[in-house]
Amino acid sequence: MVETVFTEEDRKNLKTLAEELPMIRLLLEELVETLEVLEDEELMESIKASERDIQEGKVIGFDELLKELGIDEQEV
């Protein structure tokens, strides 16, 4: 049987990896979600349509919406 020996640098690297694993996992989950969005043709078309609406000035800001609806910002 082979005995594994870890140097101080190995221990340091393993500790760093263990500390960074949650962030790596989160980044991978975000990447998968991004790929799922990019694969969804209907969703992508909706996003593109929304971007066109924004560029063409067909949307209003939240404050303007509240004003249009006669709602005081303090009520929200």
Jmol script that loads the backbone (N, CA, C; Angstrom):
load data "model"
ATOM      1  N   MET A   1       0.838  -1.180   0.000  1.00  0.00           N
ATOM      2  CA  MET A   1       0.000   0.000   0.000  1.00  0.00           C
ATOM      3  C   MET A   1       0.885   1.247   0.000  1.00  0.00           C
ATOM      4  N   VAL A   2       0.486   2.226  -0.793  1.00  0.00           N
ATOM      5  CA  VAL A   2       1.258   3.458  -0.922  1.00  0.00           C
ATOM      6  C   VAL A   2       0.756   4.472   0.092  1.00  0.00           C
ATOM      7  N   GLU A   3       1.681   5.077   0.801  1.00  0.00           N
ATOM      8  CA  GLU A   3       1.315   6.099   1.777  1.00  0.00           C
ATOM      9  C   GLU A   3       1.396   7.460   1.106  1.00  0.00           C
ATOM     10  N   THR A   4       0.351   8.254   1.276  1.00  0.00           N
ATOM     11  CA  THR A   4       0.311   9.589   0.700  1.00  0.00           C
ATOM     12  C   THR A   4       0.842  10.582   1.712  1.00  0.00           C
ATOM     13  N   VAL A   5       1.732  11.418   1.236  1.00  0.00           N
ATOM     14  CA  VAL A   5       2.333  12.428   2.107  1.00  0.00           C
ATOM     15  C   VAL A   5       2.007  13.797   1.522  1.00  0.00           C
ATOM     16  N   PHE A   6       1.469  14.668   2.356  1.00  0.00           N
ATOM     17  CA  PHE A   6       1.138  16.017   1.916  1.00  0.00           C
ATOM     18  C   PHE A   6       2.140  17.006   2.492  1.00  0.00           C
ATOM     19  N   THR A   7       2.641  17.854   1.633  1.00  0.00           N
ATOM     20  CA  THR A   7       3.539  18.913   2.091  1.00  0.00           C
ATOM     21  C   THR A   7       2.707  20.057   2.662  1.00  0.00           C
ATOM     22  N   GLU A   8       3.369  20.991   3.261  1.00  0.00           N
ATOM     23  CA  GLU A   8       2.677  22.171   3.795  1.00  0.00           C
ATOM     24  C   GLU A   8       1.981  22.929   2.663  1.00  0.00           C
ATOM     25  N   GLU A   9       2.638  22.997   1.515  1.00  0.00           N
ATOM     26  CA  GLU A   9       2.038  23.673   0.360  1.00  0.00           C
ATOM     27  C   GLU A   9       0.795  22.918  -0.109  1.00  0.00           C
ATOM     28  N   ASP A  10       0.849  21.582  -0.117  1.00  0.00           N
ATOM     29  CA  ASP A  10      -0.322  20.775  -0.481  1.00  0.00           C
ATOM     30  C   ASP A  10      -1.493  21.085   0.447  1.00  0.00           C
ATOM     31  N   ARG A  11      -1.227  21.126   1.740  1.00  0.00           N
ATOM     32  CA  ARG A  11      -2.275  21.418   2.723  1.00  0.00           C
ATOM     33  C   ARG A  11      -2.866  22.807   2.491  1.00  0.00           C
ATOM     34  N   LYS A  12      -1.988  23.756   2.197  1.00  0.00           N
ATOM     35  CA  LYS A  12      -2.437  25.124   1.941  1.00  0.00           C
ATOM     36  C   LYS A  12      -3.331  25.154   0.695  1.00  0.00           C
ATOM     37  N   ASN A  13      -2.906  24.485  -0.355  1.00  0.00           N
ATOM     38  CA  ASN A  13      -3.691  24.454  -1.587  1.00  0.00           C
ATOM     39  C   ASN A  13      -5.038  23.757  -1.388  1.00  0.00           C
ATOM     40  N   LEU A  14      -5.050  22.667  -0.636  1.00  0.00           N
ATOM     41  CA  LEU A  14      -6.301  21.955  -0.361  1.00  0.00           C
ATOM     42  C   LEU A  14      -7.247  22.828   0.462  1.00  0.00           C
ATOM     43  N   LYS A  15      -6.704  23.560   1.409  1.00  0.00           N
ATOM     44  CA  LYS A  15      -7.518  24.452   2.219  1.00  0.00           C
ATOM     45  C   LYS A  15      -8.121  25.553   1.351  1.00  0.00           C
ATOM     46  N   THR A  16      -7.310  26.124   0.477  1.00  0.00           N
ATOM     47  CA  THR A  16      -7.792  27.159  -0.436  1.00  0.00           C
ATOM     48  C   THR A  16      -8.887  26.608  -1.333  1.00  0.00           C
ATOM     49  N   LEU A  17      -8.667  25.426  -1.873  1.00  0.00           N
ATOM     50  CA  LEU A  17      -9.671  24.788  -2.729  1.00  0.00           C
ATOM     51  C   LEU A  17     -10.968  24.553  -1.972  1.00  0.00           C
ATOM     52  N   ALA A  18     -10.878  24.062  -0.755  1.00  0.00           N
ATOM     53  CA  ALA A  18     -12.065  23.806   0.066  1.00  0.00           C
ATOM     54  C   ALA A  18     -12.828  25.100   0.337  1.00  0.00           C
ATOM     55  N   GLU A  19     -12.107  26.191   0.535  1.00  0.00           N
ATOM     56  CA  GLU A  19     -12.740  27.481   0.783  1.00  0.00           C
ATOM     57  C   GLU A  19     -13.413  28.034  -0.477  1.00  0.00           C
ATOM     58  N   GLU A  20     -12.841  27.718  -1.635  1.00  0.00           N
ATOM     59  CA  GLU A  20     -13.362  28.260  -2.890  1.00  0.00           C
ATOM     60  C   GLU A  20     -14.422  27.375  -3.536  1.00  0.00           C
ATOM     61  N   LEU A  21     -14.579  26.158  -3.078  1.00  0.00           N
ATOM     62  CA  LEU A  21     -15.547  25.243  -3.685  1.00  0.00           C
ATOM     63  C   LEU A  21     -16.975  25.796  -3.723  1.00  0.00           C
ATOM     64  N   PRO A  22     -17.469  26.403  -2.645  1.00  0.00           N
ATOM     65  CA  PRO A  22     -18.834  26.950  -2.732  1.00  0.00           C
ATOM     66  C   PRO A  22     -18.980  27.996  -3.839  1.00  0.00           C
ATOM     67  N   MET A  23     -17.970  28.836  -4.011  1.00  0.00           N
ATOM     68  CA  MET A  23     -18.026  29.854  -5.065  1.00  0.00           C
ATOM     69  C   MET A  23     -17.955  29.200  -6.441  1.00  0.00           C
ATOM     70  N   ILE A  24     -17.119  28.200  -6.579  1.00  0.00           N
ATOM     71  CA  ILE A  24     -17.007  27.481  -7.857  1.00  0.00           C
ATOM     72  C   ILE A  24     -18.335  26.812  -8.189  1.00  0.00           C
ATOM     73  N   ARG A  25     -18.948  26.200  -7.187  1.00  0.00           N
ATOM     74  CA  ARG A  25     -20.245  25.550  -7.397  1.00  0.00           C
ATOM     75  C   ARG A  25     -21.294  26.569  -7.848  1.00  0.00           C
ATOM     76  N   LEU A  26     -21.320  27.723  -7.188  1.00  0.00           N
ATOM     77  CA  LEU A  26     -22.263  28.781  -7.548  1.00  0.00           C
ATOM     78  C   LEU A  26     -22.034  29.248  -8.984  1.00  0.00           C
ATOM     79  N   LEU A  27     -20.787  29.453  -9.346  1.00  0.00           N
ATOM     80  CA  LEU A  27     -20.474  29.892 -10.709  1.00  0.00           C
ATOM     81  C   LEU A  27     -20.909  28.851 -11.745  1.00  0.00           C
ATOM     82  N   LEU A  28     -20.714  27.574 -11.431  1.00  0.00           N
ATOM     83  CA  LEU A  28     -21.143  26.521 -12.345  1.00  0.00           C
ATOM     84  C   LEU A  28     -22.658  26.485 -12.477  1.00  0.00           C
ATOM     85  N   GLU A  29     -23.377  26.672 -11.368  1.00  0.00           N
ATOM     86  CA  GLU A  29     -24.838  26.710 -11.419  1.00  0.00           C
ATOM     87  C   GLU A  29     -25.307  27.879 -12.275  1.00  0.00           C
ATOM     88  N   GLU A  30     -24.665  29.037 -12.108  1.00  0.00           N
ATOM     89  CA  GLU A  30     -25.021  30.212 -12.906  1.00  0.00           C
ATOM     90  C   GLU A  30     -24.739  29.976 -14.384  1.00  0.00           C
ATOM     91  N   LEU A  31     -23.649  29.317 -14.690  1.00  0.00           N
ATOM     92  CA  LEU A  31     -23.314  28.999 -16.068  1.00  0.00           C
ATOM     93  C   LEU A  31     -24.358  28.076 -16.685  1.00  0.00           C
ATOM     94  N   VAL A  32     -24.774  27.060 -15.938  1.00  0.00           N
ATOM     95  CA  VAL A  32     -25.801  26.134 -16.428  1.00  0.00           C
ATOM     96  C   VAL A  32     -27.108  26.889 -16.677  1.00  0.00           C
ATOM     97  N   GLU A  33     -27.488  27.772 -15.750  1.00  0.00           N
ATOM     98  CA  GLU A  33     -28.708  28.564 -15.929  1.00  0.00           C
ATOM     99  C   GLU A  33     -28.613  29.440 -17.176  1.00  0.00           C
ATOM    100  N   THR A  34     -27.457  30.054 -17.386  1.00  0.00           N
ATOM    101  CA  THR A  34     -27.255  30.890 -18.569  1.00  0.00           C
ATOM    102  C   THR A  34     -27.401  30.061 -19.841  1.00  0.00           C
ATOM    103  N   LEU A  35     -26.807  28.886 -19.845  1.00  0.00           N
ATOM    104  CA  LEU A  35     -26.920  28.017 -21.022  1.00  0.00           C
ATOM    105  C   LEU A  35     -28.360  27.585 -21.263  1.00  0.00           C
ATOM    106  N   GLU A  36     -29.104  27.344 -20.185  1.00  0.00           N
ATOM    107  CA  GLU A  36     -30.509  26.970 -20.329  1.00  0.00           C
ATOM    108  C   GLU A  36     -31.317  28.105 -20.946  1.00  0.00           C
ATOM    109  N   VAL A  37     -31.034  29.331 -20.543  1.00  0.00           N
ATOM    110  CA  VAL A  37     -31.724  30.487 -21.118  1.00  0.00           C
ATOM    111  C   VAL A  37     -31.370  30.615 -22.594  1.00  0.00           C
ATOM    112  N   LEU A  38     -30.086  30.485 -22.910  1.00  0.00           N
ATOM    113  CA  LEU A  38     -29.645  30.623 -24.296  1.00  0.00           C
ATOM    114  C   LEU A  38     -30.228  29.534 -25.193  1.00  0.00           C
ATOM    115  N   GLU A  39     -30.507  28.371 -24.643  1.00  0.00           N
ATOM    116  CA  GLU A  39     -31.092  27.273 -25.413  1.00  0.00           C
ATOM    117  C   GLU A  39     -32.580  27.469 -25.681  1.00  0.00           C
ATOM    118  N   ASP A  40     -33.253  28.238 -24.833  1.00  0.00           N
ATOM    119  CA  ASP A  40     -34.695  28.425 -24.927  1.00  0.00           C
ATOM    120  C   ASP A  40     -35.008  29.502 -25.968  1.00  0.00           C
ATOM    121  N   GLU A  41     -35.367  29.063 -27.170  1.00  0.00           N
ATOM    122  CA  GLU A  41     -35.581  30.000 -28.270  1.00  0.00           C
ATOM    123  C   GLU A  41     -36.711  30.985 -27.983  1.00  0.00           C
ATOM    124  N   GLU A  42     -37.788  30.500 -27.364  1.00  0.00           N
ATOM    125  CA  GLU A  42     -38.917  31.373 -27.059  1.00  0.00           C
ATOM    126  C   GLU A  42     -38.523  32.456 -26.055  1.00  0.00           C
ATOM    127  N   LEU A  43     -37.789  32.064 -25.038  1.00  0.00           N
ATOM    128  CA  LEU A  43     -37.330  33.022 -24.037  1.00  0.00           C
ATOM    129  C   LEU A  43     -36.369  34.033 -24.651  1.00  0.00           C
ATOM    130  N   MET A  44     -35.446  33.570 -25.475  1.00  0.00           N
ATOM    131  CA  MET A  44     -34.495  34.483 -26.112  1.00  0.00           C
ATOM    132  C   MET A  44     -35.211  35.486 -27.013  1.00  0.00           C
ATOM    133  N   GLU A  45     -36.228  35.037 -27.733  1.00  0.00           N
ATOM    134  CA  GLU A  45     -36.988  35.960 -28.589  1.00  0.00           C
ATOM    135  C   GLU A  45     -37.708  36.996 -27.737  1.00  0.00           C
ATOM    136  N   SER A  46     -38.229  36.569 -26.595  1.00  0.00           N
ATOM    137  CA  SER A  46     -38.898  37.494 -25.682  1.00  0.00           C
ATOM    138  C   SER A  46     -37.914  38.530 -25.141  1.00  0.00           C
ATOM    139  N   ILE A  47     -36.723  38.089 -24.801  1.00  0.00           N
ATOM    140  CA  ILE A  47     -35.690  39.005 -24.303  1.00  0.00           C
ATOM    141  C   ILE A  47     -35.315  40.013 -25.388  1.00  0.00           C
ATOM    142  N   LYS A  48     -35.146  39.533 -26.606  1.00  0.00           N
ATOM    143  CA  LYS A  48     -34.804  40.430 -27.722  1.00  0.00           C
ATOM    144  C   LYS A  48     -35.918  41.445 -27.967  1.00  0.00           C
ATOM    145  N   ALA A  49     -37.181  41.002 -27.883  1.00  0.00           N
ATOM    146  CA  ALA A  49     -38.307  41.911 -28.066  1.00  0.00           C
ATOM    147  C   ALA A  49     -38.322  42.974 -26.966  1.00  0.00           C
ATOM    148  N   SER A  50     -38.018  42.561 -25.755  1.00  0.00           N
ATOM    149  CA  SER A  50     -37.965  43.513 -24.637  1.00  0.00           C
ATOM    150  C   SER A  50     -36.853  44.530 -24.841  1.00  0.00           C
ATOM    151  N   GLU A  51     -35.714  44.064 -25.328  1.00  0.00           N
ATOM    152  CA  GLU A  51     -34.603  44.987 -25.595  1.00  0.00           C
ATOM    153  C   GLU A  51     -34.987  45.993 -26.677  1.00  0.00           C
ATOM    154  N   ARG A  52     -35.721  45.537 -27.706  1.00  0.00           N
ATOM    155  CA  ARG A  52     -36.184  46.452 -28.756  1.00  0.00           C
ATOM    156  C   ARG A  52     -37.139  47.486 -28.167  1.00  0.00           C
ATOM    157  N   ASP A  53     -38.050  47.031 -27.301  1.00  0.00           N
ATOM    158  CA  ASP A  53     -38.988  47.955 -26.662  1.00  0.00           C
ATOM    159  C   ASP A  53     -38.251  49.033 -25.886  1.00  0.00           C
ATOM    160  N   ILE A  54     -37.211  48.645 -25.181  1.00  0.00           N
ATOM    161  CA  ILE A  54     -36.416  49.607 -24.415  1.00  0.00           C
ATOM    162  C   ILE A  54     -35.748  50.608 -25.352  1.00  0.00           C
ATOM    163  N   GLN A  55     -35.132  50.108 -26.423  1.00  0.00           N
ATOM    164  CA  GLN A  55     -34.438  50.982 -27.379  1.00  0.00           C
ATOM    165  C   GLN A  55     -35.405  51.949 -28.055  1.00  0.00           C
ATOM    166  N   GLU A  56     -36.636  51.492 -28.283  1.00  0.00           N
ATOM    167  CA  GLU A  56     -37.633  52.318 -28.965  1.00  0.00           C
ATOM    168  C   GLU A  56     -38.409  53.205 -27.998  1.00  0.00           C
ATOM    169  N   GLY A  57     -38.061  53.159 -26.722  1.00  0.00           N
ATOM    170  CA  GLY A  57     -38.706  54.017 -25.739  1.00  0.00           C
ATOM    171  C   GLY A  57     -40.137  53.604 -25.416  1.00  0.00           C
ATOM    172  N   LYS A  58     -40.457  52.351 -25.572  1.00  0.00           N
ATOM    173  CA  LYS A  58     -41.817  51.864 -25.328  1.00  0.00           C
ATOM    174  C   LYS A  58     -42.057  51.470 -23.871  1.00  0.00           C
ATOM    175  N   VAL A  59     -41.095  51.716 -23.023  1.00  0.00           N
ATOM    176  CA  VAL A  59     -41.234  51.368 -21.613  1.00  0.00           C
ATOM    177  C   VAL A  59     -41.084  52.628 -20.763  1.00  0.00           C
ATOM    178  N   ILE A  60     -41.601  52.557 -19.543  1.00  0.00           N
ATOM    179  CA  ILE A  60     -41.474  53.688 -18.624  1.00  0.00           C
ATOM    180  C   ILE A  60     -40.808  53.192 -17.349  1.00  0.00           C
ATOM    181  N   GLY A  61     -40.253  54.114 -16.618  1.00  0.00           N
ATOM    182  CA  GLY A  61     -39.595  53.780 -15.365  1.00  0.00           C
ATOM    183  C   GLY A  61     -40.600  53.538 -14.251  1.00  0.00           C
ATOM    184  N   PHE A  62     -40.133  52.967 -13.168  1.00  0.00           N
ATOM    185  CA  PHE A  62     -40.991  52.640 -12.035  1.00  0.00           C
ATOM    186  C   PHE A  62     -41.637  53.889 -11.447  1.00  0.00           C
ATOM    187  N   ASP A  63     -40.851  54.944 -11.263  1.00  0.00           N
ATOM    188  CA  ASP A  63     -41.383  56.189 -10.699  1.00  0.00           C
ATOM    189  C   ASP A  63     -42.480  56.756 -11.593  1.00  0.00           C
ATOM    190  N   GLU A  64     -42.257  56.708 -12.899  1.00  0.00           N
ATOM    191  CA  GLU A  64     -43.255  57.216 -13.854  1.00  0.00           C
ATOM    192  C   GLU A  64     -44.532  56.369 -13.804  1.00  0.00           C
ATOM    193  N   LEU A  65     -44.378  55.065 -13.648  1.00  0.00           N
ATOM    194  CA  LEU A  65     -45.539  54.180 -13.533  1.00  0.00           C
ATOM    195  C   LEU A  65     -46.357  54.514 -12.289  1.00  0.00           C
ATOM    196  N   LEU A  66     -45.678  54.706 -11.168  1.00  0.00           N
ATOM    197  CA  LEU A  66     -46.382  55.070  -9.946  1.00  0.00           C
ATOM    198  C   LEU A  66     -47.149  56.375 -10.123  1.00  0.00           C
ATOM    199  N   LYS A  67     -46.500  57.333 -10.758  1.00  0.00           N
ATOM    200  CA  LYS A  67     -47.135  58.631 -11.000  1.00  0.00           C
ATOM    201  C   LYS A  67     -48.374  58.456 -11.879  1.00  0.00           C
ATOM    202  N   GLU A  68     -48.241  57.652 -12.946  1.00  0.00           N
ATOM    203  CA  GLU A  68     -49.370  57.389 -13.859  1.00  0.00           C
ATOM    204  C   GLU A  68     -50.534  56.743 -13.124  1.00  0.00           C
ATOM    205  N   LEU A  69     -50.221  55.848 -12.180  1.00  0.00           N
ATOM    206  CA  LEU A  69     -51.259  55.140 -11.439  1.00  0.00           C
ATOM    207  C   LEU A  69     -51.767  55.939 -10.249  1.00  0.00           C
ATOM    208  N   GLY A  70     -51.160  57.086  -9.985  1.00  0.00           N
ATOM    209  CA  GLY A  70     -51.572  57.917  -8.870  1.00  0.00           C
ATOM    210  C   GLY A  70     -51.199  57.314  -7.520  1.00  0.00           C
ATOM    211  N   ILE A  71     -50.093  56.578  -7.495  1.00  0.00           N
ATOM    212  CA  ILE A  71     -49.647  55.926  -6.253  1.00  0.00           C
ATOM    213  C   ILE A  71     -48.458  56.700  -5.707  1.00  0.00           C
ATOM    214  N   ASP A  72     -48.538  57.043  -4.432  1.00  0.00           N
ATOM    215  CA  ASP A  72     -47.428  57.711  -3.771  1.00  0.00           C
ATOM    216  C   ASP A  72     -46.328  56.693  -3.514  1.00  0.00           C
ATOM    217  N   GLU A  73     -45.114  57.062  -3.786  1.00  0.00           N
ATOM    218  CA  GLU A  73     -43.980  56.149  -3.604  1.00  0.00           C
ATOM    219  C   GLU A  73     -43.910  55.621  -2.174  1.00  0.00           C
ATOM    220  N   GLN A  74     -44.356  56.405  -1.199  1.00  0.00           N
ATOM    221  CA  GLN A  74     -44.318  55.988   0.196  1.00  0.00           C
ATOM    222  C   GLN A  74     -45.286  54.831   0.465  1.00  0.00           C
ATOM    223  N   GLU A  75     -46.305  54.653  -0.400  1.00  0.00           N
ATOM    224  CA  GLU A  75     -47.288  53.587  -0.231  1.00  0.00           C
ATOM    225  C   GLU A  75     -46.746  52.217  -0.644  1.00  0.00           C
ATOM    226  N   VAL A  76     -45.695  52.244  -1.420  1.00  0.00           N
ATOM    227  CA  VAL A  76     -45.166  50.993  -1.976  1.00  0.00           C
ATOM    228  C   VAL A  76     -44.258  50.311  -1.005  1.00  0.00           C
TER     229      VAL A  76
END
end "model"
wireframe off; spacefill off
backbone 0.3
color backbone group
